[in-house]
Amino acid sequence: MSILIVGAGFSGSVIAEQIARHTKKEVVVIDERDHLGGNCYTKRDAETNVIEHVYGPHIFNTDKQVLWDYLSNFCELVPFVNRVKAVYNGSVYSLPINLHTINQFFNSSFNPLEAAEFVSGLGDKSIVNPKNFEEQALAMIGKQLYEAFFYGYTKKQWGTEPRSLPATILKRLPVRFNYNDNYYANQFQGIPRNGYTEIFERMLDHKQIRVLLSTKFDSGFSLEEFEHVFYTGPIDAFFSFKYGRLGYRTVTFERGVALGDYQGNAVINYPEMSIPYTRIHEHKHFSPWERHEKSLYFKEFSKETQKGDVPFYPKRLEEDMVSLEKYQAEAKKLKRITFLGRLATYRYLDMQHVVEEALGVSRDFLKK
């Protein structure tokens, strides 16, 4: 009997590659989209020849050598530092908030110790145990920095007041008291020289793996035909939304082409509510080793996920978590089906965590 894998993103592709490499089992990978790679899919833009991150930019970053080395088996990972900027009140600032941001915003020249003491003084000391995103921000950085860089961006991104969101969202974002403007803190950071799609093509290029694109997982598949099923799609869809749809935000893009250089940077955020989009990403800056006469850029808008949309960010509001518990209880009853990945576990996962989880699940399966 063969193995069925639902989804040709990182979770599904890693599982397929590992099973095919270490066993003689036949593996069937299906995906309802017409391409590999899930939301990491890249392609050459026909007009500009720029490598386009079709579902938004992705920079692989990790502090684990083993994960960097694993992906390097399927592509050349070129070191890349993501230096995000933000436009607020007519000025351009550096993100994440760092010593340059603080000095520029407050028209000061603090040294690291002075800046740390100053920002500490801005924090709302009455908030001892922050219960939501807004309280976490006010406790950490105070009202001025919060309203400038986080309030509007977060409200546009999530479609709700920040006080309705969990504090954990903000805890992922650092505040630095030096001039380090690297968006990530991990040791290894890079982008595949030829785009991400090459990774999936090489992972799935194996005589034991059969890939079926534009193929939806539905009642047409008899699960009894397969030894095991690895499901990486939305968990609520697997159970036909019997406990309701889990909440997601999705993003849409407004495409633009410019001669030369459009904005001079890969990503620029627009946190003010008066601007409808959250950020602009210019894709040639994600491949600085290439040269192009024209530049491809996208304005990114966030909205509530509706039927037919691609789900991006799990909202994980209180009502979502109640439904999730019910879906997870149903999933535990299924002995030959493994749920993994961002959509099947309803978690926000970076690429490194997706790859690491898939490798771990693969090891556990192969030990049986």
VOGU-3710 file (C-alpha; in Angstrom, 3 decimals, decimal comma):
1> msilivgagf> 0,000/0,000/0,000  1,172/3,518/-0,777  1,371/6,674/1,303  -0,917/9,633/0,561  0,297/13,156/1,271  -2,180/16,005/0,975  -0,360/19,233/0,182  2,832/19,965/-1,765  4,189/22,712/0,465  7,116/22,296/2,828
11> sgsviaeqia> 5,344/19,906/5,219  4,142/17,519/2,542  7,242/17,710/0,376  9,649/17,012/3,250  7,559/14,029/4,358  7,460/12,670/0,791  11,194/13,133/0,278  12,086/11,412/3,540  9,796/8,419/3,018  10,980/7,918/-0,563
21> rhtkkevvvi> 14,625/8,231/0,465  14,508/5,834/3,404  11,951/3,242/2,285  10,711/1,514/-0,854  7,162/2,753/-0,366  5,227/4,470/-3,147  4,190/8,016/-2,266  1,310/9,965/-3,811  1,365/13,743/-3,296  -1,716/15,750/-4,210
31> derdhlggnc> -2,348/19,477/-4,176  -5,424/21,388/-5,245  -3,303/24,188/-6,685  -1,664/23,941/-10,091  1,854/24,350/-8,702  4,217/23,021/-6,057  5,386/24,890/-2,990  2,221/26,112/-1,333  2,569/29,709/-0,223  6,341/29,557/-0,829
41> ytkrdaetnv> 5,835/29,181/-4,591  8,061/31,421/-6,730  8,193/32,021/-10,472  9,813/34,327/-13,017  7,595/37,311/-13,748  6,962/37,361/-17,511  7,311/41,141/-17,908  10,335/41,863/-15,702  12,023/38,442/-15,400  12,270/39,104/-11,645
51> iehvygphif> 11,807/36,117/-9,312  8,348/36,690/-7,860  7,360/35,432/-4,412  3,792/34,863/-5,554  2,175/34,687/-2,105  4,402/37,276/-0,480  8,093/37,324/0,465  9,773/34,473/2,308  13,229/34,567/3,891  14,372/31,273/5,344
61> ntdkqvlwdy> 15,968/31,851/8,736  16,975/29,484/11,496  19,500/29,046/14,276  19,850/25,327/13,513  22,653/24,242/11,213  20,903/20,928/10,520  17,880/22,685/8,960  20,043/25,006/6,853  22,077/22,030/5,653  18,969/19,996/4,881
71> lsnfcelvpf> 17,472/22,629/2,571  20,902/23,210/1,027  20,624/19,690/-0,400  17,953/21,010/-2,776  19,108/24,539/-3,614  21,823/27,105/-3,112  20,783/29,210/-0,140  22,292/32,666/-0,619  22,743/34,674/2,607  20,218/37,510/2,768
81> vnrvkavyng> 19,522/40,099/5,472  16,005/41,521/5,580  16,150/45,195/6,551  12,585/46,427/6,883  11,669/50,116/6,839  8,496/51,894/7,918  7,016/55,171/6,675  5,295/57,158/9,413  4,277/60,803/9,413  6,410/61,535/6,351
91> svyslpinlh> 9,622/59,971/7,669  11,286/56,616/7,010  12,259/54,560/10,045  14,147/51,321/10,608  12,425/48,187/11,912  12,394/46,349/14,190  12,591/49,211/16,656  16,278/49,736/17,362  18,578/52,455/18,644  18,426/54,329/15,323
101> tinqffnssf> 14,611/54,217/15,343  14,451/55,517/18,914  16,952/58,327/18,358  15,310/59,405/15,104  11,771/59,259/16,470  12,556/61,231/19,618  15,173/63,495/17,964  17,767/62,316/20,457  21,252/60,787/20,581  20,903/58,154/23,296
111> npleaaefvs> 23,554/55,537/23,840  22,299/51,955/24,399  21,971/52,264/28,176  20,243/55,635/27,967  17,830/54,361/25,312  16,929/51,284/27,371  16,225/53,445/30,423  14,245/55,934/28,354  12,033/53,303/26,697  11,537/51,565/30,025
121> glgdksivnp> 10,232/54,859/31,337  7,752/55,079/28,469  6,172/51,734/29,379  2,914/51,703/31,298  3,923/50,402/34,733  0,303/49,845/35,744  0,145/46,889/33,315  1,759/44,030/35,240  0,378/41,028/33,339  -0,525/42,103/29,790
131> knfeeqalam> -3,697/40,350/28,669  -3,653/41,333/25,005  -1,555/42,783/22,190  -2,250/46,407/23,097  -1,427/45,988/26,767  1,767/44,135/25,870  2,833/46,986/23,589  1,972/49,734/26,073  3,873/47,913/28,811  6,929/47,362/26,589
141> igkqlyeaff> 7,327/50,584/24,610  4,680/53,076/25,676  1,926/54,879/23,787  3,964/56,926/21,266  5,956/54,095/19,694  2,960/51,769/19,850  0,671/54,149/18,002  3,336/55,038/15,441  4,491/51,571/14,408  2,043/48,966/15,695
151> ygytkkqwgt> -1,518/50,166/16,217  -2,497/50,973/12,634  -0,446/48,208/11,044  -1,905/45,613/13,405  -5,481/46,806/12,947  -5,101/46,670/9,159  -3,350/43,311/9,276  -5,813/41,567/11,586  -9,009/43,518/10,909  -9,679/44,073/14,585
161> eprslpatil> -8,615/46,252/17,479  -5,202/45,130/18,831  -6,703/44,733/22,289  -8,689/41,797/20,864  -5,493/39,949/19,894  -3,273/37,801/22,129  -0,157/39,355/23,650  1,984/36,573/22,194  1,843/38,147/18,724  3,905/41,124/19,876
171> krlpvrfnyn> 6,275/39,066/22,017  7,831/37,724/18,794  8,981/41,230/17,805  12,211/42,503/19,385  13,191/45,972/20,588  16,933/46,502/20,257  19,130/49,038/21,971  21,860/48,937/19,343  21,938/49,762/15,641  21,232/46,237/14,452
181> dnyyanqfqg> 18,470/46,546/11,839  18,452/42,884/10,806  14,784/41,889/10,985  15,703/38,394/12,170  18,006/37,307/14,976  18,788/33,790/13,749  22,301/32,830/12,690  21,346/31,457/9,268  19,315/33,651/6,916  18,952/33,220/3,187
191> iprngyteif> 16,911/32,883/0,009  17,325/30,198/-2,682  19,316/31,599/-5,601  16,776/30,334/-8,144  13,669/30,768/-6,005  11,834/28,367/-3,724  10,084/26,305/-6,384  13,356/24,582/-7,254  13,445/23,102/-3,730  10,095/21,378/-4,153
201> ermldhkqir> 10,873/20,173/-7,658  14,058/18,520/-6,434  12,508/17,130/-3,242  9,739/15,451/-5,209  11,874/14,285/-8,134  11,985/10,621/-7,147  10,814/7,486/-8,922  8,714/6,470/-5,894  6,875/9,817/-5,734  3,868/10,607/-7,918
211> vllstkfdsg> 2,607/14,202/-7,852  -0,958/15,112/-8,810  -1,554/18,875/-9,063  -4,971/20,529/-9,467  -6,270/17,595/-7,439  -8,554/18,293/-4,519  -8,699/15,999/-1,505  -12,345/15,006/-1,119  -14,644/12,029/-0,941  -13,168/10,758/-4,200
221> fsleefehvf> -10,202/9,438/-2,228  -10,731/6,156/-0,449  -8,433/6,322/2,553  -8,525/2,538/2,910  -6,362/2,351/-0,225  -3,437/3,951/1,622  -1,214/2,680/4,387  -1,070/6,156/5,922  -2,246/9,688/5,119  -0,323/12,861/5,963
231> ytgpidaffs> -2,735/15,777/5,797  -1,416/19,346/5,644  -4,592/21,164/4,584  -7,033/23,080/6,824  -8,208/20,869/9,662  -11,714/22,356/9,596  -12,030/21,544/5,879  -11,027/17,911/6,538  -14,030/17,556/8,826  -16,329/19,455/6,428
241> fkygrlgyrt> -16,496/22,452/8,790  -18,792/20,524/11,150  -17,778/22,749/14,076  -17,592/25,923/12,005  -14,849/27,627/10,014  -11,677/28,610/11,835  -10,779/32,281/11,457  -7,945/33,348/9,173  -6,690/36,534/7,633  -5,615/36,478/4,018
251> vtfergvalg> -3,736/38,984/1,874  -4,250/40,350/-1,610  -1,732/42,143/-3,802  -1,847/45,108/-6,166  0,836/44,591/-8,805  3,065/47,352/-10,151  6,029/47,587/-12,513  8,588/50,389/-12,538  11,717/51,235/-14,479  14,855/50,932/-12,396
261> dyqgnaviny> 14,262/50,897/-8,642  10,813/51,623/-7,185  11,461/52,045/-3,447  15,093/51,099/-2,841  14,349/48,309/-0,348  12,754/44,866/-0,216  10,032/45,682/2,330  8,585/48,990/3,520  5,728/49,012/6,051  2,954/51,611/6,108
271> pemsipytri> 1,501/51,571/9,637  -0,785/54,615/9,320  -4,515/53,920/9,033  -4,852/56,576/6,310  -2,980/54,246/3,915  -5,066/51,150/3,052  -2,210/48,720/2,418  0,096/47,323/5,089  3,367/47,218/3,143  5,041/47,273/-0,252
281> hehkhfspwe> 7,536/44,601/-1,226  9,834/45,024/-4,229  10,862/41,603/-5,419  14,143/42,270/-7,174  15,615/43,224/-3,793  15,060/39,650/-2,613  17,531/38,566/-5,329  20,211/41,271/-5,150  22,626/39,038/-7,082  20,519/39,633/-10,224
291> rhekslyfke> 20,205/42,738/-12,398  16,953/43,881/-14,012  15,945/46,936/-16,026  12,381/46,787/-14,709  11,244/46,272/-11,142  8,260/44,320/-9,842  6,515/45,505/-6,674  3,313/44,692/-4,831  1,141/46,632/-2,424  -0,189/44,205/0,180
301> fsketqkgdv> -3,699/44,400/1,609  -5,131/42,268/4,405  -8,694/41,056/4,686  -10,874/38,397/6,273  -10,616/35,011/4,609  -13,708/34,013/2,676  -14,596/30,890/0,725  -12,092/30,460/-2,104  -9,393/32,639/-0,488  -5,953/31,361/0,458
311> pfypkrleed> -5,710/31,295/4,287  -2,534/32,966/5,601  -2,636/33,913/9,280  -4,647/31,941/11,881  -6,507/34,404/14,085  -6,773/32,024/17,064  -9,466/34,059/18,790  -11,343/32,532/21,711  -14,140/31,101/19,577  -11,566/29,642/17,157
321> mvslekyqae> -9,787/27,799/19,935  -13,052/26,266/21,154  -13,724/24,886/17,668  -10,101/23,793/17,275  -10,295/21,630/20,403  -13,279/19,817/18,905  -11,479/19,240/15,602  -8,359/18,016/17,390  -10,434/15,567/19,429  -11,844/14,155/16,179
331> akklkritfl> -8,369/13,959/14,644  -7,010/11,898/17,548  -9,549/9,175/16,778  -8,037/8,630/13,306  -5,163/6,171/13,655  -3,795/6,217/10,106  -3,947/9,963/9,493  -1,356/12,475/10,673  -2,187/16,185/10,746  0,795/18,495/10,431
341> grlatyryld> 1,772/21,936/9,197  0,369/25,422/9,585  -3,175/24,757/8,362  -3,695/21,292/9,827  -2,563/22,376/13,297  -3,938/25,941/13,072  -0,720/27,594/14,220  1,422/30,374/12,819  4,656/28,627/11,871  7,808/30,006/10,278
351> mqhvveealg> 9,388/27,947/7,504  12,086/26,600/9,804  9,472/25,264/12,209  7,484/23,667/9,385  10,580/21,897/8,055  11,687/20,830/11,532  8,240/19,462/12,382  8,059/17,509/9,110  11,488/15,982/9,651  10,470/14,953/13,154
361> vsrdflkk> 7,185/13,427/11,993  9,086/11,577/9,270  11,538/10,107/11,787  8,702/8,928/14,020  6,905/7,307/11,092  10,032/5,574/9,823  10,702/4,053/13,268  7,412/2,153/13,187
//
